[in-house]
Amino acid sequence: MPAPAPISPVQAEALRTRTLPPLEEVRHGVWSLSSTVGDRVEGHSFSYLIEGSDGSLALIDPGWAGPDAVPRLEAALRSVDHELSDLTLVVVTHLHLDHLGAADDVRRASGARVAMHALEAAALDRRAADGAAADADVARWGAPRELTEALVASWGSGRALPAVTPDLLLADGDELPVAGRRLRVVHTPGHTAGHLCVVEPEQRLVFTGDHVLPTINPGIGLGGRTASNPLDDHLASLRAMVPLDRPGADALEVCPGHEYRFVGLAERAEALVAHRADRTLDAVTALDALHAGGAGAASPTVFEVAEHMTGWRGGLRSMTGFVLASALAQTEWHLRSAGRGDELATG
Ligand SMILES: [Zn+2]
């Protein structure tokens, strides 16, 4: 299925020229801003400013932290006749640094409250314990020894997550405190356990963070450990998008955390579900091939199964660190989701 087309000429041009899209008015009183992710211009992330009827502002995803984060925000605010003190709310879709990173700096500069889903706050609180448990996962995956140090550094106890304490905890169905607007929180676990989207039904807008992006297939389980299978959560969260959308002129406009705005939420969510079905089939086929190959009675490791999967872009052997860790974790979640997790080596 082809990726949805960008609907903003400004964002389409930025995509073509590989530049940062400038501030843009999405609706009356709603603007998108872009910022670099680390040192990269490609792969920028979006923040969204939403004006309340009392002139106050909410900011969805402050973006990457850095010395220029607050000055850039201040300049953007000035260009739409606002100032930092108008910001009263910073909403974080999820705990990743390209979304949450500047939250503390923006709070300090503006006095705004920082809001996130309660599970995201809990994951930030738990990050040390989760890191230690993730080290045990890495050991169990059975990757070659020369790769495990980078896996631990990026996925396990070496992984750095920010220490941001929210002022306001959010749950599914909550309305954001923005005067004169109905901005509804939709809990969309999968990418991280406390990922949230925000829907504004009147304006037909949905702010999707990294839950639904136009061309990127979002990773799963990237926000600390969970009792449930992040793949199952992700699929349920994608299916929950479909009834929000409507055909034709009433379709939701998707304001994602990266890439570009588009229309076609339901179709894109369904394409992502189909992508995951392909990945599950790939993992199950690899496991079957290992059994059939007479690998013996021994249960294969996650790494052995992942090596036999064919769908990795660039091949599994090209991966290291966080990318490899994510691939291995996904392999296990796909097998568990298919009821085949018990056939894996346990240590
Ligand atoms: Zn992101």
Boltz pocket constraint, residues with backbone or C-beta under 6 A from the ligand:
constraints:
  - pocket:
      binder: B
      contacts: [[A, 45], [A, 96], [A, 98], [A, 99], [A, 210], [A, 257], [A, 258]]
      max_distance: 6.0
